[in-house]
Amino acid sequence: MDEITKDKQIQDLTPNEVLQIYLIEGPNGLRKRTPPRLAPKMFLESGILKYIPSNPRCVWCQAPFKGLGAPLMKAIGKDKSKFNPTLCTECEDFVRQHNAGVEIEMSMLFADIRGSTTLAEKMSAVEFSGIINRFYSVTSDILAMEKGFLEKLAGDQVSAFFIPGLAGAQHYTHALNAAQKILKATGHMDAEGPWVSVGVGIHIGKTFFGSVGNKDGLSDLAFLGDAPNTAARLASSAKAGEILISTPIAEMLQLDISALENRQLELKGKSDQVNVWVMNLNRPAQVAV
């Protein structure tokens, strides 16, 4: 999508343009485009909701998730988002309602459990589900803390996307921080070894986010494109305890790659080899930003 003219006001924006501003600039981007006659309505929520008890609350509109205000917020469609528990569902409901979708640059992280099939063979289904649930819980908390949009908890994999509107202009640093924290939280620095073996891939690139569905009205929100596919393949190629960092995100991070292993990978579905740098917790690289 082309850059939106800076002086274009909110009443003239299409749903796709509203979504683009949210993803890149956050709600403040829309507030800047609100003319004085509409300003009271625009600021009503954040101005009043912050006084309704209690924390935690949506970081964008201040809707409370607990206390006396929580039932009221749920009644008006402001429940906790499945993408990030620091946000409410109002924004994602807007995307579904208007069938909106845009492509912007964002960072992404995929984390896979290594050897999950073998692991499942060695224990009961209940024991294996306990490991998976613990993995989901640990990674979800880290990704939310690092301001990521958690897209999937599927099988033995989690994926998250870091957008400028929530994670800031240096969203790629949050992807790397989350990757390192996930490896640490799963025990890859423990003397006795990890309680579950995990490999991580991080990447940056143009990605579609929006509503996808069919003619019968069944829809969901999804992150789509070549960049997410590449990030998923990186995670699948990472060995236990490794973070595979693509060249584009390494360049954005301004990594000191002198101590990192370099690999050329042939990834499924990619016609050319993909250049990556290999990081682990014992040999982390310095980040310039």
Residue pairs with C-beta under 8 A, 6 or more apart in sequence:
1 16
1 17
1 20
1 102
1 103
1 104
4 13
4 17
4 20
4 21
8 17
8 33
9 33
9 34
9 35
10 18
10 30
10 33
10 34
10 35
10 38
10 42
11 35
11 38
13 21
13 33
15 94
15 95
15 98
15 99
15 100
16 100
16 101
16 102
16 210
18 30
18 94
18 100
19 94
19 95
19 100
19 101
19 102
19 209
19 210
20 102
20 104
21 29
21 30
21 33
21 165
22 29
22 30
22 91
22 165
23 102
23 104
23 106
23 163
23 164
23 165
23 209
24 104
24 163
24 164
24 165
25 32
25 164
25 165
26 60
26 164
26 165
26 166
27 46
27 60
27 61
27 165
29 165
30 42
31 42
31 43
34 42
34 43
45 61
45 62
45 63
46 60
46 61
46 62
49 57
49 58
49 61
49 62
49 63
49 64
49 69
49 73
50 57
50 62
52 64
52 67
52 68
52 69
52 72
53 64
53 66
53 67
53 68
53 69
54 64
54 66
54 67
54 68
54 69
55 64
55 66
55 67
56 64
56 65
56 66
56 85
56 86
57 63
57 64
57 65
58 65
58 78
58 86
58 87
58 88
58 90
59 86
59 87
59 166
60 87
60 88
60 91
61 78
61 88
61 90
63 69
63 73
63 78
63 88
63 90
64 70
64 73
65 73
65 79
65 80
65 85
65 88
73 79
73 88
77 89
77 90
77 93
78 88
78 89
78 90
79 88
79 89
80 87
80 88
80 89
81 87
81 88
81 89
81 91
81 92
82 89
82 150
83 92
83 149
83 150
83 151
83 221
84 143
84 144
84 147
84 148
84 149
84 150
84 166
85 144
86 144
86 147
87 166
92 221
94 100
95 101
95 210
95 211
95 221
96 211
96 219
96 221
98 211
99 210
99 211
99 213
99 219
100 210
100 211
101 208
101 209
101 210
101 211
101 212
102 208
102 209
102 210
103 206
103 207
103 208
103 209
103 225
104 163
104 164
104 206
104 207
104 209
105 204
105 205
105 206
105 207
106 161
106 162
106 163
106 164
106 171
106 204
106 205
106 207
106 209
106 223
107 161
107 162
107 167
107 171
107 172
107 174
107 175
107 202
107 203
107 204
107 249
107 252
108 159
108 160
108 161
108 162
108 175
108 202
108 203
108 204
108 205
108 207
108 223
108 227
108 228
108 231
109 143
109 148
109 159
109 160
109 161
109 162
109 175
109 178
109 179
109 200
109 201
109 202
109 231
110 157
110 158
110 159
110 200
110 201
110 202
110 231
110 232
110 234
110 235
110 236
111 139
111 157
111 158
111 159
111 179
111 182
111 198
111 199
111 200
111 201
111 235
112 156
112 157
112 198
112 199
112 200
112 235
112 236
112 238
113 119
113 132
113 135
113 156
113 157
113 196
113 197
113 198
114 197
114 198
114 199
114 238
114 239
114 240
115 197
115 240
116 155
116 156
119 128
119 131
119 196
120 128
123 131
131 195
131 196
132 156
134 195
134 196
135 156
135 158
135 186
135 196
135 198
136 153
136 158
138 182
138 185
138 186
139 158
139 182
139 185
140 150
140 153
140 158
142 178
142 181
142 182
142 185
143 150
143 158
143 160
143 178
144 150
146 162
146 167
146 174
146 175
146 177
146 178
146 181
147 162
147 166
147 167
147 168
147 171
147 174
148 160
148 161
148 162
148 167
148 174
148 175
148 178
149 160
149 161
149 162
149 163
149 166
149 223
150 158
150 159
150 160
151 159
151 160
151 161
151 222
151 223
152 158
152 159
157 232
157 235
159 223
159 228
159 231
159 232
160 175
160 178
161 207
161 209
161 223
161 228
162 171
162 172
162 174
162 175
163 171
163 209
164 171
167 174
168 174
170 289
172 202
172 204
172 249
172 252
172 253
173 253
173 287
173 289
175 202
175 204
175 249
176 202
176 243
176 245
176 249
176 253
176 287
179 200
179 202
179 243
180 243
180 281
180 284
182 198
182 200
183 189
183 198
183 200
183 241
183 243
183 280
183 281
184 281
186 194
186 195
186 196
186 197
186 198
187 193
187 194
187 195
187 196
188 194
188 198
188 240
188 241
188 280
188 281
189 281
189 282
194 240
194 241
197 240
197 241
198 240
198 241
199 235
199 236
199 237
199 238
199 239
199 240
199 241
199 242
199 244
200 235
200 238
200 242
200 243
200 244
201 231
201 232
201 233
201 234
201 235
201 236
201 237
201 238
201 243
201 244
201 245
201 246
201 276
202 231
202 234
202 243
202 244
202 245
202 246
202 249
203 227
203 230
203 231
203 234
203 246
203 248
203 249
204 227
204 246
204 248
204 249
204 252
205 225
205 226
205 227
205 230
205 248
206 225
206 227
207 223
207 224
207 225
207 227
207 228
208 222
208 223
208 224
208 225
209 221
209 222
209 223
209 224
210 221
210 222
211 219
211 220
211 221
212 219
212 220
212 221
212 222
212 224
213 219
213 220
229 269
230 246
230 267
230 270
230 274
231 246
233 265
233 267
233 268
233 269
233 270
233 274
234 244
234 246
234 265
234 267
234 274
234 276
235 244
237 244
237 265
237 267
237 276
238 244
241 280
241 281
242 278
242 279
242 280
243 278
243 279
243 280
244 263
244 265
244 276
244 277
244 278
245 253
245 255
245 260
245 276
245 277
245 278
245 279
246 274
246 275
246 276
247 275
247 276
247 277
250 257
250 277
252 289
253 287
253 288
253 289
254 287
254 288
254 289
255 277
255 285
255 286
255 287
255 288
256 285
256 286
256 287
256 288
257 277
257 285
259 283
259 285
260 277
260 278
260 279
260 283
260 285
261 277
261 278
262 275
262 276
262 277
262 278
263 275
263 276
263 277
263 278
264 273
264 274
264 275
264 276
265 273
265 274
265 275
265 276
266 273
266 274
267 274
277 285
279 285
